[in-house]
Amino acid sequence: MSRPSFRPRAAYRHWTPITTRWHDNDAYGHVNNGVYYGWFDTAVNAWLVAAGLLDIPSGDPIGLVVETGCRYARSLAFPQPVEVGLALARLGGSSVTYHLGVFAAGERDAAAEGHFTHVYVGRESRRPVALPAAWRATMQALADAG
């Protein structure tokens, strides 16, 4: 069974630099798999804050993570700087799925790639709500090139 190729750097529309930490490494000397999920969360939410879509203490609606996944190609380790690329994979009525690529700083090929899905719900009701039109337009700016 062949595995699909990883997405190229050019497929990503926004970049978040990540500083690896000593405790990101596991007993095998590379960044532990679970750390990548924290990087995904950081990259998505940092973009949402910068885009004016995430008001952590009082925003409504709020995004709840309902699915995330990751594939790995090569190891990363502290003190290696990392860049996480972000692109829009799918924009639904109340959900958004992002593509994420994890690259060693300046490298052409991804070390890992993943996906991350938010479903937007009312802060109080916790029931899915339609994404506001202005949010949809802002999120569309992350549409990838392929």
Number of C-alpha atoms within 10 A of each C-alpha: 3 4 5 6 6 16 16 13 18 11 19 21 15 17 18 18 16 18 13 18 13 11 10 18 18 13 7 8 12 14 21 17 16 10 14 20 17 10 21 27 13 15 21 23 16 14 18 16 12 9 12 11 18 18 12 10 6 9 12 16 24 21 21 14 15 12 11 16 14 18 13 14 12 12 13 21 19 16 12 13 16 22 21 26 26 27 25 23 19 16 16 12 14 17 20 20 20 24 26 29 27 29 23 21 13 9 12 11 16 21 18 22 21 19 20 21 21 18 23 23 20 15 15 9 9 14 11 18 18 15 18 11 9 10 13 16 10 14 20 15 12 19 19 17 10 10
